Amino acid sequence: MKRILLTIICVVICNLLFSQTTEEEYQYVTYGYREQLQKGLDDKDGYSWKPIFQHKFLYEKDKFFGKETHTGLFDFEGLYRKGASTPCATVAIYREKDNMSKKDGVFICLPHHESTQGIFAKAEDYFKKEVCFSKQIMHFYIIGLGKLAMAYSACKK
């Protein structure tokens, strides 16, 4: 009985630890992935990226004489540990123009929901200081996050 209980506890703890976004993974998603793309490097050892979906949208920018319509997009990709079936983190890459290279976008780490409060604090601080979306772009980011939540909930079924 003790052995069964110990096994169950170990499985639960390992599952929780395996799912969380670590400090190293957060840094990789936020800064390292862009560098990897810019330099044409392979994925970090033990990890792989899988596209989840792309959220394209039209938005208007004020010009000197009126407004101009642009196409923006968010690429949502999951970072997977080797052998894992769920991502340990997600990246949202914002591109201001649809022809803009992904490596030149704004990289936003979305930590796994079971990550430590410290990782979420880092993500929040980064978003406040480094990501300067207009209200219009923020609107489309929130819609993209809603689609991401729906995509992940569909995978759990």
N, C-alpha and C positions, 0 to 999 in steps of 0.2 A: 504494500500500500504506500509506504514511504517513497519507494522508488518511482511509482506511477505519479505521485504528487510532485516529486522533484522534477521528473521529466516534463510534466505539464508546465510547471513554473519556468523551467529553462526555455521551453519552446515559446512561451508568451514573452519572456524578457528578450530573447533573441529576436523575435519578430518585431518588437517595439524598437529595439536598437537598430535593427537592419533597415527599418523604414525611415527613420529620422534623417534629416539633412544635417551632415556634419559641417564643422567650420571649414574644413578643406574643400568639401563639395560646394559650399556657398561661395567661396572664393573662386573656384573653378567656373561656376555658372556665371557669376557676376563679372569676372575679369578674364579668366583663363580661356574661356570658350572663344571670345572675340580674338584674343591673341592667336589661338589655334587656327581660326579661320583666316586671319590676316597672313599668317606665315605658312599656311598650307600643311599644317602638322596633322598627325593622326590623333584619334581620340585618346584621352588620358587612359593609361593602362588600367584595365579592370572595369571600364565604363563604356557605354555607348549612348548615342543620341538617337531618338526616334521622333520624327515629326508627329504632332498630334493633329493640328489643323492650322489653316491660315485664315485670318480674319481681315478681309479687304473692305475698304470703305471710301466714300467720297467726302471731301471736306472743302470748305472755302477759305481762302486766305485773302485778307485785304491787300489791295494794291493801290498805288497812287491814284489811278483812275478806275475805281470799282473793285470788283472781286474776281478771283481766279479760282477755278475748281481744280483740286488735286486728288490723286488716289493715294491713300496711305494704307499701311497694312501692319498687322501684328503676326509674327510667326510664333506659334506655341510649340515647344519641343520638350520632351521628357528626357531626363538624364537617368539612365538605368545602370545599376550595378550589375556586374557579370552574373548571370543566372537568375536575376530578379525578374518578376513579372509585373511589378509596379515601379513607377519612377521614384527615386529618392528626392528629386527636385524637378521643377519645371522652369523653363526660361520663356519669357515673353520678349521677343525682339521687335522693337518698333522701327519701321522704316518709313520715313516721311514721304518717299516717292516710290511707286511700285517698281521702278527700274533701278533703285538704289541697291547696292550690294548688301547682303545680310551682315557682313563683317563691319560695315559702317553704321549699323543701327545702334539703338539704345538697348542694352541688355538688362533685363530686370529679373532677378531671381525670385521665384515663388517657392519657398521652402515647403517640404512635406508637412502636412497638418499635425504630425506628432513630433515635430522638432522642438528643441528647447526654446524657452523664452528669449534667450540670448541671441539665437539665430534670427528670430522674428524681429527683435529690436534692431539688429544690424540691417535687415531688409527694410524696415521702416525708416531708419536713419538714411540709408542709401537713397530710398525713394524721395524723401523730403529734400535732400541736399543735391542729388545728382540728376533726378528726373524732373524736368520742368515742362510738363504738358500743359497746353492751353486747355480751357474748359471743354472746348470742342473735341480735342484729342482724348481727354480724360473720359468723356462720354463714351467714345468708341472703345477705350480700354476696358471700361466697366462692362460693356456689352460683350467684349471678348472674354472677360473673366467668367461671365455667366455661361457662355458657350463652353468654356473649359470645364466648368463645374458639371455641366450636363454631359459632356464627353466622358469625364471620369465616372460619373454615376452610371452611365450606360455600360461601361466596362466592368463594373462590379456585379452585374446581373449574370 
